[in-house]
Amino acid sequence: MADISGKLRQVNGRLKASKVGVTVEQHGGVLRLRATLPPKPGSTAKEPSQQRISLGLPANPDGLRRAEKEARLLGAQLAAREFDWERWGVSGASVPTWSCEAAIEAFRAAYFAAGGTADTWEGDYFKPLRKLPPGATVEPEVLRHLVEDTAPNSRSRVRVCVAAAALAKFAGVEFDASPYRGNYSPTKVAPRDLPTDAAIVEARNSVQNPAWRWVFGMMATYGLRNHEVFHVDLSSFPRVKVRETTKTGAREVWPCYPEWAEEWGLINPIFPPVDLNRSNQKIGHSVSKYLSPRLAFVPYDLRHAWAIRTLLFGWPVELSARQMGHSVDVHTRTYQRWISSQQIEMVYRLLVERSDRPRPPESKESQL
């Protein structure tokens, strides 16, 4: 596929200068138009909104020349109030309407048929979409209300935007969620006040239930996610293998403190009575529900503390990221910003106080 991004910018620059009010977009290997258009036939919308018209033209220079002509034609029709959806291949019969309840159920079936997982469906799609009014029609206004009901510039807003856009695409509804996503980024989340290693030992000793104390120890020693504790293979202890049933697939993890693994008897698992015939999300919630009220920090902080500990131990970032089930980019953006000045000082001391570190050249004065 030819790269036409530069020519596409030129086309839209000319359209903007001519005040056509229409933009040409590339969607995969084809081109389409975007403009503020009247509601489609069969839609319950009352006011014009940003919508798209598929042209079926290939995303190449020839297709782009034809798309610019179509954009100017569309702009002229809108200016003369002569726009008609049927002229652009859309009739009342071609726009099916879905109730939110029916659309979500059909979308769910299609998602699993395409190989989707239960955990991703539950967390990324159904959880945000279940707040839609079941009997309402899937249309831009309804989806916009769903999105705007979340906090701006938040993780929840991004998740709802993704889910709403996916449902709209499935239902054949024109809805652009990008203007509502905001500027949320994991790197902008406020740093956690992570527990020190001494605080982790103290907290572990305060957990009275042996099974939950074992769960705590596994999370602290290996930096596991809440639910991953229930999906480990200890046959190569003190190295543990996280099975493929978890979020990021199978991987091996080594303890930062092998002493914790040995002294806490982690080779002898004691599983609390948690129903494992549920999604990983619900299993993880069971861990939080039991441990959170008994700790001065949230259980997931044990994973974050493990990540920071690997830095202090001088582990290569690629090694830490792999053991946590992250890409290097995600690992760096997520964890290095939480390093306190005290931790930076510790790393500095470890490096500069090494007996084998390079030394500066002697000055002339010292040679006299």
N, C-alpha and C positions, 0 to 999 in steps of 0.2 A: 504493500500500500504506500503510495507516494505521500510524502509529508507536505501538506498544503497549508500548514498553520500560518506561515507568513502571508501567503496569498489570501487566506481567509480573513486575516486582520485587515488587509488592504480593501477587500470587498466591503467589510463592515464599516471601515472608515469612510468609504465613498457613500454608503447608504446613510450613515449618520450625518455626513456633511450635507446631503441632499434632503435631510429631515424626512426620510421615508417612513421611519417608525417600525421597521422590520429588521430582524437580525438573522443572518444565516449561521447555522450551527452544524458542527460535525458530530454525528452520533454513530460511533463505530465506523463502518465503511460506507455510510450513506450520509446525505445532507438533508436538513430540514429547516423550516422557517420558524421563528418565534416572534410573536407580536401580541398586543392586547386585542383580543377578539371577542365577539359576542358569544354567549353560551351556545354550546353545541345543541343540535336537535335532540330532544329527549332528556336534556339535563334540567335539573331543578334549580340551577343557578339563575340569578336574576340580573346580575351585573357583568359587564365585560371583565375578563381576566387574562393574565399571561398564559397563552396556550401555544401549542406547536402544531405544525402541519408537516407531515412526512411527504417528501418529494420523490423518494425512490431513486434519486440521482446518485451516482457513485461519487465518493469523496476523492475526486481527482480534478486537475485543472479544467477539463472540459465540462465536467459536472458543475464545477463552481461557477463557470461563466453562465451556464443555463440557470443556476440557482439565483444568481444576481438579477437576471431578467425576471424570474418568478417573484422575487422579493419586491421589485419595483412595481410589478403588476398588482401584487397584493396591497402594497402601500397605496396605489392609485384607487383601488376598489374601496379601501377603508376611508380614504379622504373624500370620495364621492358618495359615501354611504351606500355603496352598491355591493358590499360583501355578502356572499351567499355560501354557506358551508357546502351545499351540493356541488357548486362549481369546483370545489376542492376535494371532491370524492367522498364527502361525509353526508350521509342521509340519516334521517331519524331512526331507521331500522338498523343502521350500522353501529349505533352507540348503545350497547347493552347497559342496563342499570343494575346495580347490585345493592342489596342491603348490606350493612356492615357485617352483620352476623354471617350471612351467606358467603360474602367475599372472604372473610377470615378463614372460614372452614374450607372453602375451595382452595385458597392460597396455601393453607396447611397441607392439604392433600398433594398439591403440586410440589411443594417444598420437599416433602418426604419422598415423593416419587423421583425427585432429582438427586436423591442421596443425602439430604440434609439430616442433621443430628437432632435428637430430642432436646439436648441442653441448649444448643444455639437457638432452636425454635422458641423454647420457653423463655429464655433470657433476652434475646435480641429482637424477637418479633411479637410473640403472643403477649408478653408482659406489657409492652407499650401499647399494643393495639386493642387490648381488652377493655380499655377505657372508652372506646368508641361506642356511641349509642347503638344497640343491636339493630333496631328497626330503621335507623336513618339510612339514607342513600349515600354510598361512597361518592363524594364529590369534593372539589377543592376547598369549599368553605368549611365542611365538616373536618377535613384533615388539617386545615389551618388552625381551627380551634383546638384540636388535639395537641398540636405542636405548641401553640402559644400558652397552653395550660401548664407547661413546664417552665422551670426557672431559666432565664436567658443565660447564655454562655456557660452552660452546665453540661456535664456528661449525660444527664437524663435528656436534655434537649437534643443533643446529637443522636442519641439512640432512638428517640421518637422520630426524628427527621428521617433516619435511615429506614425505619420500619414503615412509616407513612409513605415514603417514596416507593418502596418495594410493593406495597399493597396497591398504590395508585397505578403503577406500571402493570401489575397483574390484572387489575380491573379495567384497564384501558382508559383511565382518567388522567387528564393532563394536570399534573401537580408538581411544581418545582419547589422542593424543600430547601434548596441551598440558601435563599435569602434569610432563612430563619435559624440556620445552624449556629451562628455567632462565632466567637473566637475561642471557644474552649480548647484547651490542650492539656494533656496529662502533666506537662512540664510546668503548668501554671497553678497546679494544686498546691495548697499550703503545705510546707514540710511537716512531717509528723515528728512528735517528740518521742523518738524511739527509745526503748528501754536499754539500759546498759547490760552487759553480760552478767554483772553481779545481781542486778534486779531480776534478770531472767531466772537465775538459779534460785533466788529467794521466792519468786512467784511459783516456780515449779514445785518447790518443797511445800508450798502452802496448799497445793491441790491435793485434797485428801483421798479422792476416789482413785484407786490404782489404775483403772482403765483410762480415765481421762488424763491422769498424770503421764501415762505412756504416750497418749496422743500429743500432749503438750511437748514432751521430750523429743518426739520425732519432728515436730514442726520447728522447734528451736535448733535441733542439731543438723537438720538437713534442708531447712528453708522451704518446706513443702507447703503447698496450698492446703486449705482446710480439708477438702475432700480427698486429697491425694494420699493422706495417711492411710486410708482404707484400701488403697490400690498399690501396695508396695510388695516387692519380693525381697526377702531378707537372706536368700541363699548365699550371697556373697558378702555378708556382713563383715566389717562395718560399712562397706559400700552397699547402697540399696538401689534397687531398680524400680522406677515408677512405671506401671503398666500402661499399655496403649489406651486403656479406657478413660484416660484423663484428658484434660483440655488440649495439651500440646503433644500428645503421643508419648511413646516410651522413651526413657532416658535414664542414665545412671547418675547418682549423686554421691559425693564423698563428704564426710563430716569435716567441718572446720576444726571442731574440737573432738577428736576421737575419744578423748577422756570422757566426754558426756555420753557418747554412745556406749562405752563400756560400763562406766559407773552407774548409769541409770538403767542398765539392763535392757536396752532397747531391742536386743536380739530375741527377747521373749515377749512377743506381742500380747497385749490384753485389750481386746476390742470392746468398747462400750456398746450397749444395746442400741445401735443405730440401724434403721432399716436401709439396707443397701439396694433394695429394689426400687429406688427412686433416682431422680436426676442428681448429678453431681452438685448442682446448685443447692438442692434441698439437703443433701448430706452435709455440705459445707455450712449451711445455716444451722444444722443441729450442733456443730462444733461451736459456732459463735454463741448460740443460745445458752450452752452450758458454761463455757469458759469465760465469756465476757463479763458477767456479773461478779466473777471471782478474781478478776485481774484489774490492775491499774492501767492497762492498755488493752487494745483490741488484739485478738489472737493473730490476725494477719500481720501485725507488727513483728512477729517472730520471723517471718519470711523476709521482711524488709531489713531487720537487724542482721540476718544471715548474709544478705547481699552486701551490706556495709562492712561486715566482718571480713569478707573475702578480699575487699580492697585493702583493709588494714594488714592482712596477711600477705599482700603482694601477689595475689592470684591474677593472672592475665584476664582481662575483661571478657575475652572470648570464652575462656573456661567457665567463668562465673555465669555468663549468659546461657551457655549451653546446658549447664546443670539446673538452671532455673526454668528452662524451657522458653527462653526469650531469644529474639534476634539481638545482635550487639547494639543496634541503634536504639531499640526499645529499652534495653537494659541500661544503656548510658543515660538516656533522657529521663528514665524513671528514677534511678537511684543516685547518680553522682551529685544531683542537686541537693540531696539531703545530708551531705557530708558537713558536719559541724566544723568550726574552726579548731576545736580541740582535736577532732579526728585528723584534720589536715596536719596539725602539729605532730601528732603521733607518727603519721606516715613520713613526715619530713625527718623526724629524729631517727626512724628506722633506716632511712636512706643515707643521711649525711654522717651518721655515727658508725657506719660500716667500716671495718678496718681496711677493706679492700677497695674502697671507693677511690676514684681518680683524685689526685691532688693538684692544686694549682702550681704553676711554675714558680720557683723561688725568685724573689725580687732581687735587684742588684744590691740594695742596701744590706740584705741579710748575708750576701756573699762576701762582704768586706770583712 
